[in-house]
Amino acid sequence: MEKLPIIITERLLLREIEEGDAFDMFEFARLSTIGPNAGWRPHASLSETREVIKLFRNKKKYGQLGVFAIVWKENNKMIGTIELHSYVRNHKAELGYTVSPKYWGRGIAVEASKYIISWGFEKLNMKRIECTAFPENFQSRRVCEKLGFTYEGLRKKVYLNYDGSVRDLESFAITDDEYWDRIYKNTWW
Ligand SMILES: CC(C)(COP(=O)(O)OP(=O)(O)OC[C@H]1O[C@@H](n2cnc3c(N)ncnc32)[C@H](O)[C@@H]1OP(=O)(O)O)[C@@H](O)C(=O)NCCC(=O)NCCS
C-alpha cells in the first residue's frame, strides 16, 4: 500500500504518523481527556505510545489507509492524529481525530478534517464518510456539526468500550453527493 500523501493546510501539515512522533504523542495520549473520549485507555508509558504507532503503521498491511499525524507548522510539533478508519475500498470510511488539549478551541480538528474529507471523496472515490461520538462528547459532536455532516441519530449500545462498558454513539455522515454539491456551490470553504 502506498504511503499517505503529505497534505498542507493553512496552519497544519498532515503526514503519515512515524515512530519519531512517540514523544509528542505521549504528551496528549496519556491524558484522561483524550483516549476515554475516543474509546481507548490513556497510554501508560512512552513505550505504549511507540507500540500504538507501530500498530497504526501496520494497519496498511490489512487494507486500511493508516493514520496521519497533525503537525502544527509554526513549531513543527505533532499535536494530534486524524484518520479515515474502517475503510471499505471505493465505498466508505469513518473519520477519527484527536488534538492535544493545549491546542483545543482553535478549529484544528475542522481544518484537518476538511482536507482529509476532500482526499477521501476526490482521490479515494468514497461515497460516504461517517463520524461517531459518545453522546457526552460535545466537542467532537460540534466538530461534526461545523463540518456540515448530517446527524443520523443515536445508535444504542453499538460500541463495546475498552473498559467493558457498552456505549451509545451519536452518528453523523456526509455523502459524495452532499460533498460535490457544496464544491459546485462553493460552500466547501
Ligand atoms: C474533539 C477534538 C478533536 C476537537 O478538537 P478542536 O481542534 O479543539 O476542535 P474545535 O476547535 O473545532 O472545537 C470544537 C468545540 O470544542 C469546544 N471547546 C473548544 N475549546 C475547548 C476547551 N478548551 N475545552 C473544552 N471544550 C472546548 C467548543 O464547543 C468548540 O466548538 P465551537 O468552536 O463552536 O466553540 C478534541 O476536543 C479532542 O481531541 N478530544 C478528545 C478526543 C476525541 O474526543 N476525539 C474524537 C472522538 S469521536
The ligand as an ORCA input file, in Angstrom:
! r2SCAN-3c Opt
* xyz 0 1
  C     -12.755     16.552     19.508
  C     -11.473     17.340     19.362
  C     -10.557     16.650     18.342
  C     -11.828     18.741     18.853
  O     -10.644     19.431     18.505
  P     -10.534     21.017     18.406
  O      -9.485     21.286     17.385
  O     -10.399     21.626     19.730
  O     -11.973     21.423     17.811
  P     -12.595     22.889     17.705
  O     -11.559     23.951     17.927
  O     -13.355     22.909     16.439
  O     -13.579     22.938     18.953
  C     -14.765     22.135     18.969
  C     -15.610     22.549     20.163
  O     -14.943     22.180     21.376
  C     -15.307     23.108     22.421
  N     -14.085     23.619     23.005
  C     -13.198     24.476     22.483
  N     -12.161     24.675     23.306
  C     -12.385     23.914     24.382
  C     -11.680     23.703     25.590
  N     -10.511     24.276     25.809
  N     -12.213     22.838     26.484
  C     -13.375     22.220     26.233
  N     -14.087     22.405     25.097
  C     -13.597     23.238     24.205
  C     -16.155     24.196     21.774
  O     -17.523     23.884     21.997
  C     -15.836     24.039     20.299
  O     -16.904     24.426     19.464
  P     -17.012     25.973     18.957
  O     -15.868     26.201     18.018
  O     -18.317     26.040     18.300
  O     -16.885     26.856     20.179
  C     -10.715     17.478     20.703
  O     -11.588     18.021     21.643
  C     -10.192     16.155     21.246
  O      -9.081     15.736     20.902
  N     -10.976     15.479     22.123
  C     -10.545     14.195     22.708
  C     -10.506     13.088     21.687
  C     -11.834     12.938     20.994
  O     -12.879     13.140     21.589
  N     -11.789     12.572     19.700
  C     -12.981     12.370     18.927
  C     -13.551     11.021     19.198
  S     -15.179     10.854     18.447
*
